[in-house]
Amino acid sequence: MATSAVGSATQRRPIVILTHDVEASSALETELSLLATLIYAPDLDSLYLILETSPREMLIADLDSVAADPREAEAVVTAIRERFPDLPIIALSRSRTSARMAKRLGVRRALVAPVDPDELVQVVSGVLNGESAEGASVPSTRRSLAHLIGVSEPMQNVYNAILRLADSSTTVLIRGESGSGKELAARAIVSLGRRNTKPFISLNCAALPETLIETELFGHERGAYTGADRSRPGHIELAHTGTLFLDEIATLTLSLQSKLLRVLEDREVRRIGGSTPRSIDFRLLTATNEDLEEMVHVGRFREDLYYRINVVPLDLPPLRDREGDIPLLLDHYLKHFCAAEGVAVKEVDPEVVEILEEYRWPGNVRELENLVQRMVLMVNGPRIEPRHLPKNVLYATSAQNESLLIPEEGLDFVKELERIEGAYLRAALRRTDGRKAEAGKLLKLTPRQMKYLCHKHGL
């Protein structure tokens, strides 16, 4: 580990470390002493005094040493962020819930302990040099774009793509699972582009039978078929000068695909029963959750149309791959539906957030939106707790936890019990500042049992 080279580059700038854990302090001293000057604060009062009176470049907060649970950790991070909003913070915690919470509250990085020493040095060095842990300049993170919401890296990529595409007239194929927000992405492209004041015509190709889809797309002249008592423009014609969005385009029959291809090639549309083509100018956005390449391969989708619509693909990530977005979406939908129902915004138990982050969300954002609406309506009282969650969510996350608890290859049960035993002992000793008698009482152990276990684990 080349700490000396890093240390000279950063000229040992001051870092404040919030911890009263002697073991953690020693580990941080070993890894970071050549990188920066370390100033220790054992508690919040000491921390505030140091931050207000001493020069400092950043804060490393060992949340476990100053908070007993994720809720208390949230209060600590919130208080520090409110008092020192511009201070870069790296949060450390053995609790994934606390780490995710800290990241949600705006810390620069949240690392789950035990932390790899090389990773810690890389992250600290990057923050000191105004870079991310990956070594690039820290970008501004968007929380939303138009009606899309999320701070995760996949959503930042989506935002960047939309901003690049908005002002062009390029045809875009939006791909993603059902419920991932494909129409919202289409509307974002339009709202940020130069056609935002022009018509936006949206049609779900899967919502109507073939006979109706044809007349909805192309329109008809009076007398074109029984019941056509007047002429009517289709969606393509209505989109003139604006944007046409065709959702679920993969459901179009081959016959309709052929007619749509002709429109895209000639930029003219002919109404059903009509003989005069009408020139049109529109931008085409399409969306699908199907594997179009496989459909082309088996002959269910025209290859020439596929290349016409797949000029620029825009892939939307499923909700399960959007780390850190669920708390943000949860907060947004809670405020929205509570306001709609005229009730005070409900609080959410931290364990609920943890369960929702572990759930796989087969229905994506739409499923989360529906779940929040249901809880706002059905939960009596001001607080949403795990018992209020649907059984399918609770069952899915408990099954996932079981698979994580016992991997497919199995585990050494005796060693695993020893590991857990040692973890509890260390946690109790940290809680009691190393006082073994008090730690033993905390674990409901007799003095003899405590002495034996400490000797066994070298504590």
NUVOMAR-165325 format. One record per atom (N, C-alpha, C): residue in three letters; x, y, z. Coordinates in steps of 0.2 Angstrom, whole numbers, plus 5000, padded with zeros to 4 digits. Layout:
N
ALAXYZ ...
This chain:
459
MET500449945000 MET500050005000 MET500450065000 ALA500450104995 ALA500850164994 ALA500650224998 THR500550225004 THR500250275008 THR500750335008 SER501350325008 SER501850385008 SER501750425002 ALA501650394996 ALA501650434990 ALA500950474991 VAL500450444993 VAL499850484994 VAL499850534999 GLY500250525004 GLY500250575010 GLY500650635007 SER501150625003 SER501550685001 SER501050724996 ALA500650694992 ALA500250724987 ALA499750764991 THR499450744996 THR498950785000 THR499250825006 GLN499850825007 GLN500250865012 GLN499950855019 ARG499750805021 ARG499450785027 ARG498950835030 ARG498450845026 ARG497950885028 ARG497550855034 PRO497150905038 PRO496850875044 PRO496150845043 ILE496150785046 ILE495550745045 ILE495250735053 VAL494650745054 VAL494350735060 VAL493950665060 ILE494150625065 ILE493850555066 ILE493350555072 LEU492750535071 LEU492250535077 LEU492250455079 THR492550445084 THR492550375087 THR492750375094 HIS492550325098 HIS492850315105 HIS493050245105 ASP493050215100 ASP493250145099 ASP494050135099 VAL494350115104 VAL495150115104 VAL495350075098 GLU495050015097 GLU495249975092 GLU495250005085 ALA494650035084 ALA494550075077 ALA495050125076 SER495150165082 SER495650225081 SER496350195079 SER496550135082 SER497150115081 SER497250095073 ALA496650065071 ALA496650035064 ALA496750095059 LEU496350155061 LEU496350205056 LEU497050245057 GLU497350245062 GLU497950275063 GLU498450245059 THR498450175059 THR498950135055 THR498850155047 GLU498250155045 GLU498150165038 GLU498150235035 LEU498050285040 LEU497950355037 LEU498450405040 SER498850385044 SER499350425048 SER499850455043 LEU500050425037 LEU500450455032 LEU500050495027 LEU499450485027 LEU498950515022 LEU498750585025 ALA498650595031 ALA498450655034 ALA498550665041 THR498450725044 THR498450735051 THR497750715054 LEU497750665059 LEU497150645062 LEU496950675068 ILE496350695069 ILE496150735075 ILE495550685078 TYR495550665084 TYR495050615086 TYR494550655090 ALA493850635089 ALA493350665094 ALA492950605096 PRO492950595103 PRO492650535106 PRO491850535106 ASP491650595106 ASP490850605106 ASP490650665102 LEU490050685102 LEU489750735098 LEU489950805100 ASP489950815107 ASP490150875110 ASP490850895108 SER491250845108 SER491950855106 SER492050875099 LEU491650835095 LEU491650845088 LEU491450915086 TYR490950935089 TYR490651005087 TYR491251055089 LEU491551045095 LEU492051095097 LEU492651095092 ILE492851035090 ILE493451035085 ILE493251065078 LEU492651045076 LEU492451065069 LEU492351145069 GLU492151175075 GLU492051245075 GLU492651285076 THR493251255079 THR493851295081 THR494451275077 SER494451215073 SER495051195070 SER494951185063 PRO495551195059 PRO495451185052 PRO495351105051 ARG494951085046 ARG494851015044 ARG494551015037 GLU494750955034 GLU494650945027 GLU494050895026 MET493950855031 MET493450805031 MET493350765037 LEU492750735038 LEU492650695044 LEU492550615042 ILE492850575046 ILE492650505046 ILE492250485052 ALA491650465051 ALA491250455057 ALA491050375058 ASP491350355063 ASP491250285065 ASP490550285069 LEU490050265065 LEU489350275068 LEU489150225073 ASP489550165073 ASP489350115078 ASP489650135085 SER490150175085 SER490350195092 SER489950255095 VAL489550285091 VAL489150345094 VAL488450335094 ALA488250275091 ALA487450265090 ALA487350185091 ALA486750175095 ALA486650105097 ALA486250075092 ASP485950105087 ASP485450075082 ASP485450125076 PRO485150095070 PRO485150145064 PRO484750205065 ARG484250205069 ARG483850265070 ARG484250315074 GLU484650295079 GLU485050345082 GLU485650365078 ALA485850325073 ALA486450345069 ALA486150395064 GLU485550385062 GLU485150435057 GLU485150505061 ALA485050505067 ALA484950575070 ALA485650605071 VAL486150565072 VAL486850585072 VAL487050615065 VAL486950575060 VAL487150605053 VAL486750665052 THR486150665053 THR485750725052 THR485950785055 ALA486150775062 ALA486350835066 ALA487050865063 ILE487450825061 ILE488150845058 ILE488050875052 ARG487650845047 ARG487450875041 ARG487150945041 GLU486650955046 GLU486351015047 GLU486851075049 ARG487251055054 ARG487751105057 ARG488351115052 PHE488551065048 PHE489151075044 PHE488951055037 PRO488551085033 PRO488251055027 PRO488751045022 ASP489351085022 ASP489851085017 ASP490451035018 LEU490351005024 LEU490950955026 LEU490850885023 PRO491350865019 PRO491350795017 PRO491450745022 ILE490950695022 ILE490950645027 ILE490950575024 ILE491450535027 ILE491450465026 ILE491150425032 ALA490650395031 ALA490350355037 ALA490550285037 LEU490650255043 LEU490850185043 LEU490350155048 SER490150095046 SER489650055051 SER489649985049 ARG489549945054 ARG489449875052 ARG488749855050 SER488249905051 SER487549895049 SER487449915042 ARG487249875038 ARG487049895031 ARG486549945031 THR486049945035 THR485449985036 THR485750055038 SER486250065042 SER486550125044 SER486950155038 ALA487250115035 ALA487650135029 ALA487250165024 ARG486750125022 ARG486250155017 ARG485950215019 MET485750225025 MET485450285028 MET485850345027 ALA486550335029 ALA487050385029 ALA487150415022 LYS487150365017 LYS487250385010 LYS486550425008 ARG486050405010 ARG485350435008 ARG485350505011 LEU485750515016 LEU485750585019 LEU486250635017 GLY486650605012 GLY487150645008 GLY487850645010 VAL488050595014 VAL488750585015 VAL489150565009 ARG489750585009 ARG490150575002 ARG490250495001 ARG490350455006 ARG490350385005 ARG490150355011 ALA489850295011 ALA489650255017 ALA489950185016 LEU490350165020 LEU490750105020 LEU490550055025 VAL490449995023 VAL490149945028 VAL490849905031 ALA490849915038 ALA491449885041 ALA491349805042 PRO491949765042 PRO492649795042 PRO492849815035 VAL493149875034 VAL493349905028 VAL493949885026 ASP494049865019 ASP494649845016 ASP495149915017 PRO495749905020 PRO496249955021 PRO496349995014 ASP496449955009 ASP496649995002 ASP496050035000 GLU495450005001 GLU494850044999 GLU494850105003 LEU494950105009 LEU494850165014 LEU495350215012 VAL495950195010 VAL496450245008 VAL496250275002 GLN496050234997 GLN495850264991 GLN495250314991 VAL494750294995 VAL494250344996 VAL494450404999 VAL494750405005 VAL495050465008 VAL495450505004 SER495850475000 SER496350514996 SER495950544990 GLY495450514988 GLY494950544982 GLY494550594985 VAL494350594991 VAL493950654994 VAL494350714995 LEU494950694998 LEU495450754999 LEU495650784993 ASN495650754987 ASN495850784981 ASN495250804976 GLY494650804979 GLY494050824976 GLY493850774971 GLU493950704972 GLU493750654967 GLU493350604970 SER493050564966 SER492650504969 SER493050454970 ALA492850394973 ALA493250344975 ALA493550304968 GLU493250324963 GLU493450294956 GLU493950334953 GLY494150394956 GLY494650434954 GLY494450494949 ALA493850494947 ALA493550554943 ALA493350614947 SER493250664944 SER493050724948 SER492350714950 VAL492150734956 VAL491550714959 VAL490950754955 PRO490450724952 PRO489950754948 PRO489450774953 SER489050824950 SER488450844954 SER487950784953 THR487650764959 THR487150704958 THR486450734958 ARG486050714953 ARG485350734952 ARG484950694956 ARG484450724960 ARG483950684963 ARG483350664959 SER483250704953 SER482650694949 SER482850734942 LEU482450714937 LEU482450744931 LEU481750734928 ALA481450794927 ALA480750794925 ALA480350754930 HIS479950704928 HIS479650664934 HIS479950594935 LEU480550594933 LEU480950534935 LEU481350554942 ILE481350504946 ILE481650514953 ILE482150464954 GLY482750484957 GLY483250434959 GLY483950464959 VAL484350434964 VAL485050464964 VAL485550414963 SER485350354961 SER485850294960 SER486250304953 GLU486750274953 GLU487250284947 GLU486850264941 PRO486450204940 PRO486050194934 PRO485650244932 MET485250284937 MET484850334935 MET485250394933 GLN485850404936 GLN486250464933 GLN486450454926 ASN486550394924 ASN486650374917 ASN486050394913 VAL485450374915 VAL484850384912 VAL484750464911 TYR484850504916 TYR484750574916 TYR485250604910 ASN485850584911 ASN486350604906 ASN486150594899 ALA485950534898 ALA485750514891 ALA485150554889 ILE484650564893 ILE484050604891 ILE484250674889 LEU484750704893 LEU484950774892 LEU485250774885 ARG485650724883 ARG485950724877 ARG485450714871 LEU484950684872 LEU484450664867 LEU483950714866 ALA483850754871 ALA483250794872 ALA483150844866 ASP483650874864 ASP483650934859 ASP483750904851 SER483850844851 SER483950814844 SER483250784841 SER483250764835 SER482650734832 SER482750664831 THR483250634835 THR483350564834 THR482850514836 THR482750464833 THR482250414835 THR482550374841 VAL482150364846 VAL482450334852 VAL482050264854 LEU482350214856 LEU481950154858 LEU482150144865 ILE481650154869 ILE481650154877 ILE481550074879 ARG482050044882 ARG481949974884 ARG481949974892 GLY481549924894 GLY481549914901 GLY480949874903 GLU481049844909 GLU480449804912 GLU479849834913 SER479249804913 SER478649834915 SER478649864921 GLY478449934921 GLY478349974927 GLY479050004929 SER479550004924 SER480150044926 SER480150114924 GLY479650144921 GLY479550214919 GLY479750234912 LYS479550184907 LYS479750204900 LYS479350264898 GLU478750274899 GLU478350334897 GLU478550394900 LEU478750394907 LEU479050444910 LEU479750474907 ALA480150424905 ALA480750434901 ALA480550474895 ALA480050444891 ALA479850474885 ALA479650554886 ARG479250564891 ARG478950624892 ARG479550674895 ALA480050644898 ALA480650684900 ALA481050714894 ILE481150664889 ILE481450684883 ILE481150744880 VAL480450734879 VAL480050784876 VAL480050854880 SER479950854886 SER479850914890 SER480550954890 LEU481150924889 LEU481750954889 LEU482050974882 GLY481650954877 GLY481850964870 GLY481451024867 ARG481651044861 ARG481351094857 ARG480651084855 ARG480451024855 ARG479751004853 ARG479251004859 ASN479451034865 ASN479051034871 ASN478451064871 THR478351114866 THR477751154866 THR477251124860 LYS477551074857 LYS477151044851 LYS476750984854 PRO476350954850 PRO475950894852 PRO476350834854 PHE476150804860 PHE476450744862 PHE475950684862 ILE475950644857 ILE475450594856 ILE475650524858 SER475350494863 SER475550434866 SER475050374864 LEU475250324862 LEU474850264861 LEU475150204863 ASN474750164868 ASN474950094870 ASN474750044865 CYS475150014861 CYS475049974856 CYS474649904858 ALA474749894865 ALA474549824867 ALA473849834870 ALA473549904870 ALA472949914874 ALA472349904869 LEU472449904863 LEU471849894858 LEU471949834853 PRO471449814851 PRO471449754846 PRO471749784839 GLU471949744835 GLU472249764828 GLU471849804824 THR471149794824 THR470749834819 THR470749904822 LEU470749914829 LEU470649984832 LEU471350014831 ILE471849974832 ILE472550004832 ILE472650034825 GLU472450004820 GLU472650034813 GLU472250094812 THR471650104814 THR471350164813 THR471550224818 GLU471750194824 GLU472050244829 GLU472750274826 LEU473150234823 LEU473750254820 LEU473650294814 PHE473250274809 PHE473250304803 PHE472650344801 GLY472150344806 GLY471550384804 GLY471150354799 HIS470550384797 HIS470150354792 HIS469750414789 GLU469550394783 GLU469050444779 GLU468350424780 ARG467950464779 ARG467150454780 ARG466950394775 GLY466650344778 GLY466350294774 GLY466950234773 ALA467450244776 ALA468050194775 ALA467750124777 TYR467350124782 TYR467050054785 TYR466450074788 THR466050024790 THR465450034793 THR465550064800 GLY465150124800 GLY465150164806 GLY465650224806 ALA466050224800 ALA466450284799 ALA466050334796 ASP465650374801 ASP465250424798 ASP465550494797 ARG466150494799 ARG466550564798 ARG467350544797 SER467650584794 SER468350584794 SER468750594800 ARG469250564801 ARG469650564808 ARG470350554807 PRO470750604809 PRO471550594809 PRO471750544814 GLY472250504812 GLY472550464817 GLY473150494821 HIS473450454826 HIS473950474830 HIS474550504827 ILE474750464821 ILE475350494817 ILE475150564815 GLU474650574812 GLU474450634809 GLU474450694815 LEU474150674820 LEU474050724826 LEU474750744829 ALA475250694828 ALA475850714831 ALA476250754826 HIS476050784821 HIS476350824816 HIS476650884820 THR477350894818 THR477750944821 THR477950934829 GLY477650874831 GLY477850854838 GLY478150794839 THR477950754844 THR478250684845 THR477650634846 LEU477850574843 LEU477350514843 LEU477750464847 PHE477450444853 PHE477650394857 PHE477250324857 LEU477550274854 LEU477250204854 LEU477550164859 ASP477150154864 ASP477250104869 ASP477150034867 GLU477549984870 GLU477349914868 GLU477349904861 ILE477849934857 ILE477849924850 ILE477949854847 ALA478149814851 ALA478249744849 ALA477649704848 THR477049734851 THR476449694850 THR476049714843 LEU476349754839 LEU476049764833 LEU476149704828 THR475649694824 THR475649634820 THR476149654814 LEU476349604810 LEU476849614805 LEU476549654800 SER475849654799 SER475549694794 SER475549774796 LEU475449784802 LEU475449854805 LEU476249874805 GLN476649834806 GLN477349844806 GLN477549874799 SER477349834794 SER477449854787 SER477249924785 LYS476549944788 LYS476350004786 LYS476650064790 LEU476850044796 LEU477250094800 LEU477950114797 LEU478250054794 LEU478850064791 LEU478850114785 ARG478250104781 ARG478150144775 ARG478150224777 VAL477750234783 VAL477650304785 VAL478350334787 LEU478750294790 LEU479450314793 LEU479850324787 GLU479850284781 GLU480250294776 GLU480050354771 ASP479350364770 ASP479150414766 ASP478950484769 ARG478850474776 ARG478650534780 ARG477950564777 GLU477550514775 GLU476850524773 GLU476450474776 VAL475850494778 VAL475350454780 VAL474650454776 ARG474350394775 ARG473750394771 ARG473250364775 ARG472650404776 ARG472150374780 ARG471850314777 ILE471550274781 ILE471150214779 ILE470550234775 GLY470550214769 GLY469950234764 GLY470150294760 GLY470750324761 GLY470950384758 GLY471450364752 SER471550414748 SER471950404742 SER472550464742 THR472450514746 THR472950564746 THR473350564752 PRO474050554751 PRO474550554757 PRO474650624760 ARG474750624766 ARG474850684770 ARG475550684772 SER475950744771 SER476650744773 SER476550764781 ILE477050734784 ILE477050744792 ILE477750744794 ASP477850784799 ASP478550794802 ASP478450774810 PHE478750724812 PHE478650704819 PHE479250674821 ARG479350674828 ARG479950634831 ARG479650564834 LEU479950514833 LEU479650444835 LEU480050424841 LEU479650414846 LEU479950374852 LEU479550314853 THR479950254854 THR479550194855 THR479850164862 ALA479450114864 ALA479650074870 ALA479450004870 THR479749964873 THR479649894874 THR479949854880 ASN479649804882 ASN479949764887 ASN480149694884 GLU480049684878 GLU480249624874 GLU480949624872 ASP481149564870 ASP481849554867 ASP481749554859 LEU481749614857 LEU481649624850 LEU482149584845 GLU482749584847 GLU483249544843 GLU483049474842 GLU482749444848 GLU482449374847 GLU481849374843 MET481449424843 MET480849424839 MET481049434832 VAL481549474830 VAL481749474823 VAL482049404821 HIS482349374825 HIS482649304824 HIS482149254822 VAL481549254826 VAL481049204824 VAL480549234820 GLY480649294817 GLY480149314812 GLY479549354814 ARG479549374821 ARG478949404823 ARG478949484823 PHE479549504821 PHE479649574821 PHE480149594815 ARG479949644811 ARG480249654804 ARG480949684806 GLU481449654803 GLU482149674804 GLU482249744802 ASP481949764796 ASP482049834793 ASP481749884798 LEU481149864801 LEU480849914806 LEU481249914812 TYR481549864814 TYR481949864820 TYR482549914819 TYR482849914814 TYR483449954813 TYR483150034812 ARG482550044810 ARG482250104809 ARG482150134816 ILE481950094821 ILE481750124828 ILE482250124833 ASN482750074831 ASN483350064836 ASN483950114834 VAL483850174833 VAL484350214831 VAL484750234838 VAL484450254843 VAL484750264849 VAL484350224855 PRO484650174858 PRO484350134863 PRO484450174870 LEU483850174874 LEU483950204881 LEU483650144885 ASP484150114889 ASP483950064894 ASP483850094901 LEU483250074903 LEU483050094910 LEU483150034915 PRO483450054920 PRO483649994925 PRO483049974929 PRO483049914931 PRO482449884935 PRO482649914942 LEU482149924946 LEU482149954953 LEU482649914957 ARG482649854957 ARG483149814961 ARG483849824960 ASP484049864954 ASP484749874953 ASP484849954954 ARG484349984957 ARG484450054958 ARG484650074966 GLU485250054968 GLU485350054975 GLU485350134978 GLY484950134983 GLY484850204986 GLY484250244984 ASP483950214979 ASP483350254976 ASP482650234980 ILE482650184983 ILE481950164986 ILE481850214992 PRO482250234996 PRO482050285002 PRO481850344998 LEU482150364993 LEU481950434990 LEU481250424987 LEU481150364983 LEU480450354980 LEU479950344985 LEU480150314991 LEU479650304996 LEU479450364999 ASP479850415000 ASP479750475003 ASP479350514998 HIS479450514992 HIS479050554987 HIS478350524987 TYR478250464986 TYR477550434986 TYR477150444992 LEU477550444998 LEU477150455004 LEU476850525005 LYS477350575003 LYS477050645003 LYS476550654998 HIS476550624992 HIS476050634987 HIS475450604989 PHE475350544991 PHE474750504993 PHE474450534999 CYS474850555004 CYS474650585010 CYS474250645009 ALA474650685005 ALA474350755003 ALA473650744999 ALA473650694995 ALA473050674991 ALA472450654995 GLU472650615001 GLU472150595005 GLU471950645011 GLY472350695011 GLY472250745017 GLY472450725023 VAL472950675024 VAL473250655030 VAL473950675031 ALA474150675038 ALA474850695039 ALA475350645036 VAL475850665034 VAL476350615031 VAL476550565037 LYS476550505035 LYS476650455040 LYS477450435040 GLU477650415046 GLU478350395047 GLU478450325045 VAL479050305043 VAL479150245041 VAL479750215046 ASP479550155048 ASP480050125053 ASP480750105049 PRO481350115051 PRO481950095047 PRO481950025045 GLU481649985049 GLU481649915047 GLU481249905040 VAL480649945040 VAL480249935034 VAL480749955027 VAL481150005028 VAL481550035023 VAL482049975021 GLU482349945026 GLU482749885025 GLU482449835021 ILE481849815023 ILE481449755020 ILE481349775013 LEU481149835011 LEU480949855004 LEU481549865000 GLU482149875003 GLU482749874999 GLU483049804997 GLU482849755001 GLU483049685000 GLU482549654995 TYR481949674995 TYR481449654990 TYR481649654983 ARG481449614978 ARG481649614971 ARG481249654967 TRP480649674969 TRP480249724965 TRP480149694958 PRO479749644957 PRO479649614950 PRO479149664946 GLY478749714949 GLY478349764946 GLY478749824946 ASN479349834948 ASN479749894948 ASN479449954951 VAL479550014949 VAL479250074952 VAL478550074953 ARG478150054948 ARG477450044948 ARG477250004954 GLU477549954955 GLU477349914961 GLU477449944968 LEU478049984968 LEU478150024974 LEU477650074975 GLU477450114970 GLU476950164970 GLU476350134973 ASN476150084970 ASN475450054972 ASN475450024979 LEU476050004982 LEU476149984988 LEU476050044993 VAL476450094992 VAL476350154996 VAL475650184996 GLN475350184991 GLN474650204991 GLN474250164995 ARG474350104995 ARG473950054999 ARG474050065006 MET474750075008 MET474850085015 MET474650145018 VAL474650205014 VAL474350265016 VAL473550255018 LEU473250225013 LEU472550215014 LEU472350165020 MET472750115021 MET472550055025 MET472850055032 VAL473450095033 VAL473750095039 VAL473450145044 ASN473150125050 ASN472950175055 ASN473550195059 GLY473550255060 GLY474050285065 GLY474650315060 PRO475050345064 PRO475550395060 PRO476250355058 ARG476250285059 ARG476850255058 ARG476750185054 ILE477150175049 ILE477150115045 ILE477650065048 GLU477450005050 GLU477949965053 GLU477949895048 PRO478449855050 PRO478549795046 PRO477849755045 ARG477449755051 ARG476849705051 ARG476349735046 HIS476449795044 HIS475949825039 HIS476149805032 LEU476749775030 LEU476949755024 LEU476549695021 PRO476449695015 PRO476049635012 PRO476449565013 LYS476149515014 LYS476449445015 LYS476949425010 ASN476749445004 ASN477249424998 ASN477949454999 VAL477949525001 VAL478549555002 VAL478949525008 LEU478649515013 LEU478949485019 LEU479249415018 TYR478849375014 TYR479049315013 TYR479649315008 ALA479649355003 ALA480149354998 ALA480849375001 THR480749425006 THR481349455009 THR481649405014 SER481149365018 SER481449315022 SER481749255019 ALA481449235013 ALA481749185009 ALA482449205007 GLN482549265005 GLN483149285002 GLN483649285008 ASN483449305014 ASN483949305020 ASN484149235021 GLU483649195021 GLU483849125022 GLU484349095017 SER484349115011 SER484849095006 SER485449125007 LEU485449185010 LEU486149225012 LEU486449195018 LEU485949175023 LEU486149145029 LEU486549075028 ILE486249035023 ILE486548965022 ILE486648965014 PRO487248975012 PRO487448975005 PRO487348905002 GLU487348894996 GLU487248834992 GLU487748784994 GLU488348804995 GLU488948764996 GLU488948745004 GLY488548775008 GLY488548755015 GLY489048795019 LEU489048785025 LEU489548825029 LEU489748785035 ASP490348805038 ASP490548775044 ASP490148795050 PHE489748755053 PHE489248785058 PHE489648805064 VAL490148765067 VAL490548775073 VAL490848845072 LYS491248855066 LYS491648915065 LYS491148975065 GLU490548965062 GLU490049025061 GLU489849045068 LEU489748995072 LEU489449005079 LEU490049045083 GLU490649025082 GLU491249065085 GLU491249135083 ARG491149145076 ARG491249205073 ARG490649255076 ILE490049225077 ILE489549265080 ILE489649285087 GLU489849235091 GLU490049235098 GLU490549295099 GLY491049295095 GLY491549345095 GLY491349415093 ALA490849415088 ALA490549485086 ALA490149515092 TYR489749475095 TYR489349495101 TYR489849515107 LEU490349485108 LEU490849505114 LEU491149575112 ARG491349585106 ARG491649645104 ARG491149705104 ALA490549685102 ALA490049745102 ALA489949765109 ALA489849715114 ALA489649725121 ALA490249765124 LEU490849745122 LEU491449785125 LEU491549855122 ARG491349865116 ARG491349935113 ARG490749975117 ARG490249945118 ARG489649975121 ARG489850005128 THR490249965132 THR490449975139 THR491150005139 ASP491450025134 ASP492050055134 ASP492550005137 GLY492549945135 GLY493049895137 GLY492949865144 ARG492449885148 ARG492349865154 ARG491949795154 LYS492349745156 LYS492149675155 LYS491549655159 ALA491549675165 ALA491049655170 ALA490349685167 GLU490349745165 GLU489749775162 GLU489549745156 ALA490049725152 ALA489849695145 ALA489549625147 GLY489849585152 GLY489549525154 GLY488849535156 LYS488649585160 LYS487949595162 LYS487549615156 LEU487849645151 LEU487449665145 LEU487249605141 LEU487649555141 LEU487549485138 LEU487249435142 LYS487049455148 LYS486749405153 LYS487249345154 LEU487949355155 LEU488449305156 LEU488649315164 THR488849255167 THR489149255173 THR489849285172 PRO490149305178 PRO490849325177 PRO491349275175 ARG491149215177 ARG491549155175 ARG491549145167 GLN490849145165 GLN490749135158 GLN491049195154 MET491049255156 MET491349305153 MET492149305152 LYS492449285158 LYS493149275158 LYS493349215153 TYR492949165153 TYR493149105149 TYR493149135141 LEU492549165139 LEU492449185132 LEU492949235130 CYS493149285135 CYS493649335133 CYS494349305132 HIS494449255136 HIS495149215135 HIS495149175129 LYS494549145127 LYS494449105121 LYS494549145115 HIS494349205115 HIS494349255109 HIS494949305109 GLY495349295114 GLY495949345115 GLY495749415116 LEU495249425120 LEU494949495121 LEU495149515128 
